Amino acid sequence: MDSRRDIKVFVSSTSTDLQEQREATFRAIQRLELIPVVMESFGAHSRSPIEVCREKVGGCKYFVLIVGFMYGSAYEDGKSFTEHEYECALESGAKIKVFMLSDNAEVKGAFIEKGTGAVKLEAFKERLRKRHTVQFFETAEQLGGLVKDALTEELIKKEEPPVPAPAPATSLGEAIERALTAAGAKPGEELATAWVGKVLRDAGILWSSHGYSRLKAMLLDFSVEKGGFLSFRDVVQNGGPQTLVTYVPKSDRAAKKQVRVDWDSPLAKAALAACDLALARGGQPGKNESLTDAPESVSLSVNVPQSMRARLASLLKGLGERDVPQLLEVAWAAARRKGAVRRDDERGERLIFPVPLSADARSAGYVEVTVMPSVKNGQEDKPWYKPWFVCFVSMSVLGAPVPARFRPIDALERFCGLSRLPEAVLGQLAELALDERWSWLPAKEGRRNTILENYLRATFARLAWQDGLVVWRREEGGPGRPALAEGFSGASHVCISEDGTFAAFNTGLISGSLSDIYACLRRDGGAKEFSWAGFCTVGRSDLSRELIRKISHLPLRARYFSKIGELLYDPERTLVPNVEHILVGNLERLPLAFLRRELGGLPGLAELFDRAERDETQRPALLARLRGTLTNDRLALESLENGFRTAVERAKKLVEWDYKFAVPSYYPARDRMNFLLPLCFTDPLVADAALVVELLESGNYEGQTVLTLPQAFVDARCIARPASEWLRPPS
């Protein structure tokens, strides 16, 4: 009796024109724990190709034949290698499954056979149609499903002993649990993900063998919320994000799966108060009888994408990102209890409910969170699928005011008491500095110097970090956050006069005479904030004389590095992009053409793409649906990941060829220097976006997020004018 791991499937097709279809077929075969075999993997042989083919096909139980619109390379007898492989399968007695590309499929003209090849192809197709039941497909994804179904049907036929389903959650989960307990994992103990990965590898459990692209994706399918035995906590360690894994024994799982709310707890009281505030604002109370199709529980029925979790966590006071699941659970239960769930007026299928931003009922400011049904894509029986997902978190705080978090990029406005730098101030600096393009596109709404504005804010943020005007303030129960220091009286970069009435800093820009340009500010004796006095170079104005008279030493420039080597990207180091966070959390920063190429073939999305291409206002609806699809459809996420990783590999090759393709940049929020790498999605030599790469303490690079080109240019301009051709404002 064959074990499933010993069964081989020979895949035969032309190669160049059916690359995506072949990859989808390989994935389908591997998910069934079968072994895919292809001719090109055999290497060089002294024997003839036909002899090698006969041997290899003869060793396979199944033969999958994919026929497109190309006949393929011909052997010396005039028949294509594909047809010869088929004849070898007939000789060997392998079970043959034939799949043909539909005439309705979109195919490049270069991949359509012409001349005598077209005649031979049609004769081959007719031969197949007469002898076999042929299945037709239009997309690679559709083919993968057909192949999987066809092989599964063969595996469960009576003439073969029953074969267990591919990597079912129970058997795989039991294997993972046994491996962890055998390695000494204790209930409730937090484990490093890397350690868990090593334990599983040592036990012969490879996530790629079970259809997963990453270890974490496999582990998440066995979370307590999904009926499994693992819980997770995201932390920042060694300068980078880490996920800690906790083993939860059976005795604790039932309690964790049951949704119970302690209505006397501070969090529940805050949630109820937020509901009262929402209803008092005039929100339409939701009737419970109209919510029969709504989820009973967030943890059991609603997927919360990482981007939405981080978005909500950024607004919380006294709570962190790890508290978000419990917060949403309690808020949803309170909203249903109070009748504070309302349906979206436009679509009706979206449900909106209030979520408090703290556990203090007396100051329960809240935001509105929106959930909507997930796309039904044939994955409903999978352990990772949930019928709802969080598609939007409003950034508008309602109810009692909750102080907004301080951002280092806002330090200059706080120092000056402004909500935004006046255009007149920016215009004066632009006129004094060396001529430079200070806007990415033509000016809008009178803002002609948007790049200069962001440059000045980021430069001041770096100066403030260096002088201690901005500090990292630890918080109980959280990793801390940036804050403005109290009682700042000046230092070597942001200088304040002894009487406190005059301040100055070095802008980092130079004038036409190559002199440093200083920003000068004044304030009255009793005022808290400064006001703009102007810009100057030393020795050329009354303002410069005041600077020399008031400040004992000229302000120093911002420094972003200590060694010139820090400005060079090292292509020999390992680069690991945080793909899922980048893709799900930053879809709006990716080109629409790329998203359509990778996901446009999924059910119900083609029309949404058409609308978004015609009307920019339809783009949010498309992105919301895509996030839901990626949250619940691992195959769709893997497809997008493959396209993204291809762009990352192109970027690595460009940097290896010319180091200037890696552009140094500055990130004020964490006071860190990063690198920007070009991401070419639609044209191999034209950048569509930038990958933000940070050097970790481990010595590896992590791709942390993706930026649009205008965003990337602003970050890069803090350090120097970008010299790379791929990152410049359009002419």
N, C-alpha and C positions, 0 to 999 in steps of 0.2 A: 504493500500500500504506500502510495506517495504521500509524504508530508507536504504541506503547502509550500514550505520553504524550499523544497527540491524541484518544484514544477517550473519548467521554463516555457516562455512564450516568445516565439520568434516574431519580430516586427519587420515587415517588408514594405517598402515604399520608395519612391524617389525622394531625394534628400533636400536639395536646395529650396524647392517650392513648397514643401510640406514640413518645414522645421517646427513651427508652432504646433502643428497637429501631432507630430512625432513626440514632442515633449509632453503634450497632454496625454498621449497614449502611454508613455513610460510611467507617468505619475499614476494613472489608473491601475496599471499592472502592479506597481510597487505597493499601492494601498491595499491590494489584495494579498500582499506578501508573496507574490510570484516573482520570478526572475526574468526581466526583459533581455532579449538577445537580439543584436543587430549585426549585420555583416561587417561594418566598418570597424568593429571592436576587435577583430581577430588578428590585425597586424599583417606583416609580410609572411608569405609562405612560398616554399619551393614548388608546391603542387599547384595545379590550375585552380582558378577561382570556383569553377563548377564543382570540383572535387571537395574543396573546403566547404562550399555551401551545402552540398549533399550531407556531409558529416554533421555540420552544425544544426541544420534544420532537422536532421534525423534524431538529434538529441532533445528535441523540443516536443512537448505534448500538444501545444496549441500554436497555430500560425495565424497572425493577424495581418491582413493585407489591406493597405490603404492606397487607393487609386485616385489621383487628382487629374490634372489636365496636361501632364507631361508623361511621355513614354519612358524616358530615362536613357542612361548610357547603354549602348549596345555591346554585346559580346561579339566575338569574331564570326558567329553564325548569323548575326543580324538581329537576334532577339535581345531584348533588354535584360539587364541583370535582375530586375524585379520579376519578370516573367519566368526566368530560370529558377529563381527562388520559389516561386509558386509551384513549378513543376516538381521541384525537389520535395515540397510539402505533400504533393499528391503521391509521390513514390513512398514517402515515409509513413503515410497513414495518419499524419497529424490532423487534428480537428481544425478546420479552416474557417475563419470568420472574415468576411469581405465587407469593406466599408468604402463607399465612393463619394467623392465630393459632388455636391448637388450643382446642377446648372445655374441655380439661383445664387450661389455663393459669389462673393466679391473676390476677384482674382486679378493680379497684375498681368498686363499684356505679355510681359516677358515670360510668364509661367504658363502660357498656352501653346501647346505643340502645334507645329505647322508642317506642311509638306508630307513626305512619306512617313514621318514619325506620327503624325496625326492619324493616318490610315492604320498603322500598326496598333496604335492605342485603342482605336475604336474596335478593331478586331479582337483585341485582348479583352476589352470590356464586354463585348458580346459573348465571348467564351465564358466569362465569369458569370454573367447573368443567366446563362442557360444551365449552369451546373450548381450554382449556389443561390441562397437567399441573400440578396445584397441589401445593406442598410445605407441610407444616404444621410449626409451631414452638411451643414453650412459653416459652422465655426469649430475651432479647436476644442472649446469647452464642451460643445455638444458631442463631438467625437469621443472625448474622454468618458462622458457618461454612457454612451452606447457601448464602448469597449468594456467598461466595468460591468454593465448589465449583462452583456453577452457572456463574459467569462464567469461571472457569478452564477448564471443559469447553468453553465456546464459543470461547475464545481459541485452543485447541489443535486445533480441528477442521480437517480437511484443506482445506475450502474457504477457509480463511484461512492466510496464511503463518505459520509457527510463530513464537510470541512468547516471548521468554525469560521464565523464572520471575521473579516479583516480587522485585527486590532480592536476588538470590542472594548468598551470602556471598562467592563468588569474584569476581563482577563488581564488587560494591560494595567489597569489600576491595581489589581491584586499583586502583579509582578513588581510594580513600583513600591507598593507598601511593604512587601516582603523584603525588597532590597534595602529600604531605608531602615527598617527595624533590625535587620541582620547586621547593618553597619553601625548600629548603636544609637540611632536617632531616638531621642526621648520625647514623650508627649509634652507639648508646650514649649519645647526648646526651639529657639530661632536658629535656622541653619542658613549658611551662605549658599546662594544659588550655584556657585562654582563647585562647592563641595557636593551638593546634590547631584550635579552633572557627572562628577567623577564616580560617585557611587553607582549611578545607573550605567555608565559606560563599563565599569568593572563587572557589572552583573549582566552585560550583554544587551542592555536596553538602549537602543539608539533611536532618538526621536525621528531622524530622517527615515528610518525603516518603517515608521508608522505614519508617514505622510505629513510630518510637521517640519517646518522650516527652522524652528528655533526650540531650544529646550523650554523656555518660559511658556511658549504657546502650548506645549504638551502639558506642562504642570498645571496651567490655568484651567484646563479641562477637567481637573480633578480637585477643584476648589470645593470647600464646604458648601458654598452657595449653589454649586451645581451638583450637589449630592456626593461629593468626594470627601477627601480626608486631609486636604492641605489648606492653609490660610496664608496670606501674604501681607507684607508691610514694606512700602517703599521708603528708603532712607537715603541720606547723602553720606557716603563714606569715602575716604581717600580722595576727596576732590571730585567725586562723580556719583551719579545716581546708582543705587544698588537695591536689589529686592531680596528681602529675607523671607525664608520659607519656614512654616511651622507645621509639624505633623500633629494632626488632631485624631486621637483614638476614637473608636466606635462609641464608647460610652459618652463622649462629649458631642457627637455629631448631631444627634436628634435635637438636642437643646439649641444648637447653633442654627439648624435648619428651620425650627419653628419660629414664627414671627410673633414675638411678644413685645408689647410696649408697656413700660411702667409709667402710667400717666401721672404719677407723683414726682417723676424725675425732673430735674431742671431743664433738660433738653426737650422733653415732652411738653412741659409748661410753655417753653419758648415757642415751640411749634404751634401750639394752640393759640398763643397770643398773636403769632404771625397770621394765622387764619382769621382771627378777629379783625386785625388791621386790614387784611385783604378785602374782607367783606364790607368793612366800614368805608373803604375807598370806592365802593359802588360796583365791585366785581359781582357778576351774576353767580349766585350760589348754585353749585351743581347738585342735582337731585340724584340720590343714590340709585334710584331705580333706572336712571339713564346711564349708569355706569356699569351695567351688567357685563359689558365687553372689556372693562378696564382691568388692569392687573391687580391681583389681591395683595401682592407683595413686590417691593422693588428688588430685593435680593434674589428672589426666586424667578421673577418674570421679566426683569428689565436689565438690559446691558447698559453699563455706564462707560462710554469710551474714556480713555485716559485723558484726552484733551478736555472733555467736559468736566472730569473730576478735578483736573488742575485749575480750570477756569473758576470753578466754584470755590476751591480751596484758597485761591488768591484773594477772595473777598472776606474770608472768615476772620473772626476775632476770638482768640482764645481756643480755637479749634484748628486742627491740621488736616492734611490731605487724607491721612489714615482714618479720620473721623467721618469722612464724606459718606461711606456706605450706610453707617448707622444713622447719620443725619437725614439722608434721603428716606430711609425706611420709616423713621419716626415722623418726618414731615408729611410723607404720603399717607400714613395711617391717620394723622391728625386732620389732614385735608379731607379725607373721606368721612371721617367722623363728624366734622363741622360742616360738611357740604361746601367746601371751599375749592373744589375741583371744577374747573370750567373748560368747555370745549372751545377750540380755536374757531373764531367766527368765519374764517375763510374756508377752511377745509373740513372742519367738523371731526376729523379723525385724530387730531392732536389734542392732548390733555395738558392743561397748565395748572400748576399748584404752587403755593408759596412755601419757601424754605427759609427758616431763620438763619441769621449769620452769626449767632452766638447762643450760648446756653443760658443767657440772662433774659428772662421774660420781661424785665422792666425796660430793656433797650433792644427789643427784638426787631431790629430792622430786618428786612427780608428781600429776597430776589425771587423772581418767578422762573421755574424750571419747566420745560416742555418735554413730554414724551410722546412718541408716535409708534404705530405698528411697524414691526420689522418686515422686510421683504420676504415673501415666501419663495424660496429658491430650491426646494428639494432637500434642504439641510435640516428640516424641522425635527427629524428624529435624532439629530446629533446632540451630544451632551453640552456642546458650547452654545447651542441655539437658544435664544430667548425671544418670546413673541413681541417684546417692546424694547425700545432703546431711548436713552436721553439724547435728543437732537439739538437742544438749545438751552443755554443758561444766560439769562439776561444779566447784563452788567450794571443795570440801573437799580440802585438800592432804594427800596421803598420803605415807608413806615418811619420808625424812629431812626435818626441819623446814626450811621456807624462810621467812625473816622476812616478815611481812605488810607491805604498803605502808602508810605513814602517810597518814592522811586528815586534812585540817585540821579537819573537823567533830569529830574525836576529840581535839583539842588539850586541851580542858578535862579530860577523863578522864585523859589522860596527865599533865597538870599536877597532878592530885589523886591519881593512883595508883588510880583506880577503873575498873571495867569498865562501870559504869552509874551515873548519878546516883540516889541514894536517893530514894524517894518522900517520905520525911519532909522532906528538904531542899526538894524542889519544893513540898510542901504549905505550908511556912513562907513561901516567896516568894509563892505564890499568895494567901495570907491577908494579906500585908503590902501587896501591890500593889493598884491600882485593880481593881475587880471586872471580870472578863473570862472569856469561855468558853475554857478551856484544853484541851479535848478535842474531837475532831471528832464522835465517836459516843460512846454510853454507855461508861463505863470497863470495861476488861477486865483480868482478872488483877491487880486492885488498882492499876493505873496510871491515875490519874485526871487526870494533867496531862501528857499526851504532847506536846501542842503547846508547852507551856511548856518541857518538857525540850529539845525541838529548838530552840526559840527561844534558850534560854540557851547551848546548844552552838554555834549559828551565830554568836551575838553575840560569844562569846569567841573564835571563830575569826577574826572580823573584827578584833577588838582585837589578836590575836596577829599577824596580818598587818601591821597598822599599826605595831606596836612591834618587829617583827623577831624575835618568838618563833617564828613560822613563816616559813621562807624557801624560795625556789625553788632547789633544788640541781641543778646540771647533772650529766649522766651521760655517760660516753663512749659514743658510738654511739646516743644517744637524746636526746629533747628535754628531759629532766629531769623532776623531780617535787617536790612539796612535802616539806619535812622540818622537824623541830624543831631549832632552833638550840641549840648547846651553850653552856653557861656563861651563860645569860640571867640578868641581875641586876635586871631591872625597867626600866620606862620610864614614859611619861606615861599609858598606858591600862591596862596590867597593871603595877601598882606593887608593889614589894617593899621591905620595910624594910632599913635598912643592915645590921642584924645577920642578915638573911635568915630571920627566924622568923615574919614576918607578911606577907601579901599581900592585895591588894584590887583589884577592878575594878568599873566602873559597869555595872549590868545593863541600863541603858537604860529601865527601868520607873520609875514614880513611885508614891508612896503616896497615900492619900486626902487628905493635906495638901499634895499636889503637890511633895513632896520627892524628890530622886533616891534610889534604892535601891542600896546598894553590897553586893557579895558579899565576905565576909571569910574568909580562910583562915589557918591556923597550921601550923607544923611545929617539931619539935624541932631542936636545933642540928645533929645529925648526919644527919637524915633527908633524903632526896632529894625526895620528894613532899610536897605540902601536904595537910592534911585540913580539912574544912569547919568553920568557926567559927560561921557564920550570916549573916544579912542585917540591914542596919540603915539608918536614915536619920540624918543628922548631928544630934547634940544630943538624942537621945531614948533612949539606952541606954548601958550600960557598954561594949558592943561599939563603939559609935560613938566613945566617948572613947578607946578603944584605937586605933581607926583614926586619929584626929587626932594621937595621941601618936606612933604608929609611922611614919606616912606623911607626908612633908613637904608634899605637895599632893594634893588630892582627885583620884581617877582621872577622866579625861575619858571622855565618851560615845563610842561608836563612830560614825564618820562614813562614810556611804556615797556621798556626793556633795559636790561643791564648789559647784555652782550649782543653784538650784531648777529651772532648765530641764531638767536631766538627768533629772528625775522625769516628764517629759512625753514621751509617744510622738509622733513626727512622722509622721503618715500620708502626707506627701508623699514620704517616702523609699521606695525599693524594698524589698519584703520577699520573700526567696527562701527557702522552706522546704526543708530537707534531707529530702525526702519519703521516699526509699527507706530511709534509716537510721531515720527516725522510725517508719515502718510495720513493717518487718521486725524491727527491734530492740526495738520497744515495743508489740507486739500486745496484751500483757496489760493495758496501760493504756487500751485502747480499749473502748468499750461493746460487749457481745456482740450487741446488736440491730443495731448498725451493721455489724459484721463479717458477720452473717448476711444482712443486706440486700444487701451487695455481693458476697459470696462463697458464700452458701448454695446457689446453684444449680449449683455445680461438682460433678462426679461424686464420690460417696462422702462428701460433707461434710454433707448434711442430717441424717443419723443422728447424726453426731458433735455437731452443734449441739444436737440434741434432748437428747442425754445431758448435755452441759455445762449446759443450762438447767435440767435436773432435778437434777443432782448437781454441785456445785462442784468435787469431786475429779476430775471428768472434764475439767475445763478445760485442764490442762496437755497432755493427749493431743491435744485439739483444736488448741491453739496450735502444738504441734510439727508437726502435719500442715499447718496453714496456712502456717507458715514454709517448709516444703518446697515447697508449691504456689507460693508467691510467688517463691521462688528460681528455679524452673524454668519457670514459666508467666508470660511477660511480659504477656500479655493480662489475666490475673487481677490482676497488680500494677497495670496501668494502670487497671483498673476500680476498685480500691481507692484509687489515687491520685486519680482523678476525684472520688470521694466526699469524700476528705480535702481536696482543693483547694477544693471547694464550701464546706466548713466554714471554711477559712481566709479565703475571700472574705467570708463572713458576718461573721467577726471583724473584718476590715478595715472593713467598712461600719459596724459598731457603734462602733468607735473613732472613725471620722470623725464619727459622730453625737454621741458623748459621749466625751470624752477619758478619763473615769474608768474606761472599760471596759479600758484598758491599765493593768495594776497593776504597779508596780515591785517587784522582788524581788531577793534576794541569793543568789549561788551560791558557797559557801565554798571549794569545791575549786579554783576558779580565781581567787577573790577578785574577782569581777566582778558588776556589777549588770546585771540583765536586765529584760525586761518579760514579763508573763503576759497572753496574749490568750485569751478564751473560745472554746472549740471546741464548737459545737452540732451534734451528729451526728444525733440522733433527733428533736429539736424545735428549730425555728429560733430560739427565744428562751430555751432552757434549756441551760446549759453542762453538758457531760458530762466535759470534760477541759480542760487548759490548754496552750497552745502557748508554749514558752519561746523568747523572741526576744532576740537580742543585737545591739547596734550594732557593726559592724566598722569598722576603720580606714578602709576605702574609703568609708564613709558610708552603706552599705546595711545593711539588717537581715537577719539570718539566723535562720530558725526552726530551732533546733538539736535540740529533743527535745519530747516531750509528757509531761505529768505528770497524775496523778490529781488530783482537787480537794483531797483532804487533803494531798498532797505540795505542791501549789501554795500552799495557805494557809500552811503552815509557812515556805516560802521568802519569801512576801510579808510575813509578820508580823515578820520581822527588821527591816524598814524602818519599818513603821507598821501600825496596824490597817487592813486592807483596807476601803476605803470603798465599793467596788463591790458591788452586790447579788448579782452572780453568784458571788462568792467569799466565802461565809460558811458556817460550820458549820450543818448542818440544825437547825431548832428542835425 
